[in-house]
Amino acid sequence: MYVGFGNMNKMMKQVQQMQTQMAKLQEELGSKLVDASAGGGMVQATANGKMEVTAIKIKPEAVDPDDVEMLEDLVLAAVNEALRKAQEMVNAEMGKITGGIKIPGLF
């Protein structure tokens, strides 16, 4: 199959445009936040699009010195859910740029 220079130049411009959009998105993902909670809202975790947990909030009534394991489980559940939601957000944002095409090594 022959690809002319005009088509090749057009393709290269599209790739460069996608790279620019992806670089901008990477910057923006640090400020995009998702929240998740566990235990009926007793523990809340917030994560950003860079897959970083940015906040954890624990209601005082969730703290039981005789049952630390329950609190640990709630924190773990909230953090994991926040990270799952963050990954979904990243995938959705990337899909806007790539048209849904999965590109290995990106995010």
Residue pairs with C-beta under 8 A, 6 or more apart in sequence:
3 11
18 97
18 98
21 97
22 94
22 97
22 106
25 93
25 94
25 97
26 50
28 49
28 93
29 48
29 49
29 50
29 90
29 93
30 48
30 49
30 50
30 52
31 48
31 49
32 48
32 49
32 89
32 93
33 46
33 47
33 48
33 49
33 54
34 46
34 47
34 48
34 82
34 85
34 86
34 89
35 44
35 45
35 46
35 82
35 85
36 44
36 45
36 47
36 78
36 79
36 81
36 82
36 84
36 85
37 43
37 44
37 45
37 78
37 81
38 73
38 74
38 75
38 77
38 78
38 81
39 62
39 70
39 74
39 77
39 78
41 59
42 58
42 59
42 61
42 62
42 74
43 56
43 57
43 58
43 59
43 62
43 71
43 74
43 75
43 77
43 78
44 55
44 56
44 57
44 58
44 78
45 53
45 55
45 56
45 57
45 75
45 78
45 79
45 81
45 82
46 53
46 54
46 55
46 56
46 82
47 53
47 54
47 79
47 82
47 83
47 85
47 86
48 54
48 86
49 86
49 89
49 90
49 93
51 83
51 86
51 87
51 90
53 79
53 82
53 83
56 75
56 78
56 79
58 71
58 74
58 75
62 70
62 71
62 74
63 71
64 70
64 71
90 107
91 107
94 106
94 107
98 106
